[in-house]
Amino acid sequence: MKPFAFDYARPKDLREAGSLLARGGEGARVLAGGQSLGPMLNFRLARSSLLVAIHQLPELCAVEEATDAVTLGACVTHAQIADGRTPDIGARILARIAEGIAYRAVRNRGTIGGSLAHADPAADWLCTLTALGATVLTWRASGGRSIPLGAFVPAAFRTVLEPGELVQAVRIPRPSKGARWGYYKACRKPGEFAFAMAAVLMDEARGMRRAAIGAVGGPPVLLEGERAVPEAVEAALAGSGLDAVERRQQAVALKRALAQAAA
Amino acid sequence: MAQTLDKVNQQPRAGVGASVPRKEDDRYLRGRGEFIADIRLAGMKEVCFLRSPVAHARIRSIRKPEGSEGSVFTAADLAGVGPIVANSRLPGFKPSEQPVLALEKVRYVGEPIAACVAETRAAAEDLAAEVEVDFEELPAVVDMLAARAPGSVLLHDEWGDNVFLETVVDADLEPIRRSAVITVRRRFRTARQCMSPIEGRGAVAVWDRRLEQLLIYTATQIPHIVRTGLADCLRLDHGQIRVVAPDVGGGFGYKGLLLAEEVCASFLARKLGHPVRWIEDRREQLTANANCREHHYDITAYADAEGRLLAIDAEATVDAGAYSAYPFSACLEAAQVASILPGPYDFQAYRCRTWSAATNKPPILPYRGVARAGVCFVMESMMDAIARAVKREPYEVRLRNLIPPEKMPFDNITKKHFDSGDYPECLRRAVKAIDLPVVRARQAKGEPDGSRIGVGFAIFCEQAAHGTSVYAGWGIPMVPGFEQAEARLTPDGGLELRVGIQSHGQGLETTLAQVAHEVLGIGLDRIKVVHGDTAMTPYSTGTWGSRCMVMAGGAVATACRELAQRLANIGAHLLQTTPEQVTVCDGKVIGPAGSVEIGEIGKTWYLRPQDLPEGVAAGGLDVTAGYKPVRDSGTFSYAAHAAVVSVDIELGTVRILDYAVVEDGGVLVNPMIVDGQVFGGTAQGIGTALYEEMPYDAHGQPLASTLADYMLPGATEVPAIRVEHMETPSPYTSFGQKGIGEGGAIGPPAAIANAVNDALAPLGVELTELPMTPKRILSALAAARGA
């Protein structure tokens, strides 16, 4: 299938992107790497009168390293992260997540901000960055916001972004020295969307035990403290719409993520 | 590439038996092939089909968008176009007609309703989106067993039920039932699959006003049969149609049929006066077209205490979809199930009833290993079930039941004629190749990560290149007879082979040249194989049923032998000797005192006839010959597959740890190409076993519309496959070769299912449904825990 006709704009900065989006109204959409929006347009599941390309904007490709966090621009690609071309928050924590996303061709163009804005429940970044306690930094003409990822995705494929607002960057806190990290996802094939996924951060120095369960049909389910154990998964997913087999697979994913963290 | 040396003249061997690199790969590997979507004609427009969004409905009305005259066409516009009809003459077959565009009723999601023509595909899709169809929805018949139940909603009202054909093989099993020590009954189900060649279907059609001829380029395996089908539907003479199959990117059976889209594009090209093209996209392929497999079995096996099979009693249903596809018909699978279910086993009593059930799904189409993949899965699962019942190694139970070599040739219980082979030896080699004792030892030790290891075997036969005697009984629109080939010597000593089959990955541009080289000794680089074009090749039923190496290979050999005789006659004159004194070999005619190059003979006969006495080789150097094997009941190649798997019993995933194939395809014309056929087929069989499934919801909506949902095995799912060959010649074919194109796809579902069940048997689990997905495996484990 081929998409409905649309206009395509390539603004030179965020301000111009913002005004294009404002002028385009409901039919205007942001195009970052296009790895999800492209197929949706082709299938005519999404319709857009104007695509505003942003991957070339320098403000969205910047990276910033601080002692307590790494901030990655929204249009940093999965491949850049996987290849170690951006700062990491620990021993290849982000790189290993990125290199497991889909296939290389997707990683070459897909972006971290695009993934979060698309809000696919089975996406790697949504689940892992939830466990890591990341914050989405947005841009608006009226001034950007700082939104904890846990509050960013109210439902599958939905975000709290307002019209004309876009993801500018994501700020990922550095775990303390000695913190433990684990991430396990179960896929029918490498590169396919996961049917079960769990990310865990055990950061005793910061008093943190966090487990995020992804691919649950909605935003990730965050289990904290003593609840960050496989035994808690069944109850936590009771209302998720997953069936008994799927809930058990999620508990196994968490068990394996915990084992990684303990190793 | 290692090449064997001809013992006699120390030339690298290139004839029958040589693993020469494929001639066609030069253009394929450089990306220089010409496929259907590469063809651009001046003035060409794009066709998009508006397809039914509902599975079963009456069409109350269709409203075309305003101003769309001449660009939107419905059934009412197809003046003079007949439906596609593929009836079988088997008694009781219910005839049906597949409309080119839906007429009055739609019978599956994806059925074409309107053809929309525009400058671009996107604009054509825009047009299609504006066509309004008013449906009166009817309940959908989605499940094949429910379709058979009395009182079901009917697809074809005039039938009275939803059964294309019922077949019965009857026998009195009562005495065996009473005496059998072992009785094993199982129900099996295999998923509906979608054949997925890299290239989908597509057609470019243009009406040539000068020749008053339709020229249609189409991604097909059967150009001549498409021509015959088009002639029927369009009411044209064969002479008014030329079908060209350009480079075709895989077929597997999906390109062995006449599509409504081809008929429609042909009509439009003539009607509109400009070329049109339709290129299928992946969504159309998955949701509207490429459906195959989907069987259900209720089967009982009776055996003695040693596991000797006494009788099989089976009921098989095949979900045939809404229409009978041309030319192989809606009963191809089910009717074959009845005759091939016994497989390579020798037993005394057999009952089998089959039904080809009509449902609100796309017509079922032939796929590599037609009916055989399902049958092999069922029969081989039953052998393992018997083995578990008598507490023996499954391979031992098989050895007890296989047709022994001393009985060859052998006519089995369904009158299948096994031409040659040593089946027990094939299985023994597979047991050795997989190193069964080592696997059993590892199993006994257990895995450190808690996963379970299992080993499974499958042995099966692959009837191929079967001809008139087999197909006449089915009475489908196309019964193969003599296969023709044309061998044409060019004046410069080159050879053109013109064949009506089509090569779409099998390497026939190479292997048919090898056959000609074997006879004439002309270098492979001087032999051109012309195929896939009805204007340039003799009539043929095309490429299907693993028939080409036997049939087209035999025809090429026959034509080349006749050509060799004529060359000998001319050469004898030039050498001043008699034809009896010369031989044709190494591209030369060799006499007692000297030789002459075939090129010199060509130049003399075509351009310097004054150098020859009048009347030498008056029949010419362009020979068309027909060929049939000595017996046309088919060659029987066979193979044993062995798989070792690891099952993650927490997540339900399966990993293939080892895979071995021992295959006997008779004399191999090009062993390297045969290996490729085995690898590719096995990959597809792994898909059948573990991944591929086109689910439908209760309303007949297909649920896998992209390759993210329809899971195909990829590089990470296909292990290194070890292939071993036996080469028992067929007594009936030109070089002893047998058809081997499909075997790779037949064995894996059985071998892998048996391996998974071997792994899970200690947990009380036996799966009987394909594919063996994580969900099915975990559900079965949960059920066993609950039991």
Contacts between the chains, C-beta under 8 A, distances in Angstrom:
chain1	res1	chain2	res2	distance
A	1	B	125	6.2
A	1	B	281	5.8
A	1	B	283	6.1
A	2	B	120	7.4
A	2	B	121	5.1
A	2	B	122	3.6
A	2	B	125	5.8
A	3	B	122	6.7
A	4	B	122	7.5
A	4	B	126	6.8
A	5	B	122	6.9
A	5	B	126	7.7
A	39	B	706	7.5
A	43	B	283	7.2
A	43	B	705	7.9
A	43	B	706	7.7
A	44	B	125	7.4
A	44	B	129	7.6
A	186	B	651	5.0
A	186	B	653	6.9
A	186	B	774	7.7
A	188	B	653	7.7
A	188	B	691	6.8
A	188	B	711	5.4
A	188	B	773	7.8
A	188	B	774	7.3
A	189	B	691	7.6
A	189	B	711	6.6
A	189	B	713	7.7
A	189	B	714	6.0
A	189	B	716	6.2
A	189	B	717	5.9
A	190	B	716	4.8
A	191	B	714	8.0
A	191	B	716	7.8
A	192	B	708	6.8
A	192	B	711	7.2
A	193	B	708	6.7
A	195	B	774	7.1
A	196	B	651	7.1
A	244	B	782	7.3
A	245	B	652	7.7
A	245	B	775	5.7
A	245	B	778	4.7
A	245	B	779	5.9
A	245	B	782	6.8
A	246	B	775	8.0
A	248	B	650	8.0
A	248	B	778	6.9
A	249	B	650	7.8
A	249	B	651	5.7
A	249	B	652	7.3
A	249	B	774	7.2
A	249	B	778	7.1
A	252	B	650	4.4
A	252	B	651	5.6
A	253	B	651	7.9
A	255	B	650	7.9
